[in-house]
């Protein structure tokens, strides 16, 4: 299928994040990935479990995604937010982390950012491995 092909392509990079704390193992909590294109990347997926939203994990996971993008020596990042009832809690996230709104249609909002201008405030008590 298409996703399996992306996982095996050198043009895409995906990661699965798990989370545990002193109380429990939360298991898989995020899937994120991007497509590498010339001098930019496009975030293809940035999905987080609603059970961990609001704890700062979204900032740490996104910071890790940006670090991975920087390792690809690109200048720009493109992203989009698809407007659905289930995605409402993440509305405004890309602007919060420093992206600039490019287009806004009834279905989705597109964003872009220069990778050098992004400064993600990671949550200090969360460690990404």
Protein Blocks (a to p, Z undefined) as FASTA:
>chain_A
ZZlmmmmpckbccdddddddfkbcebjabdcddddehjbccdfbdcddfklgonlmmmmm
mmmmmmmmmmnopabdcddddddfklmmmgoklmmnopacfbdcfkbccddddfklpccd
ddfkbccZZ
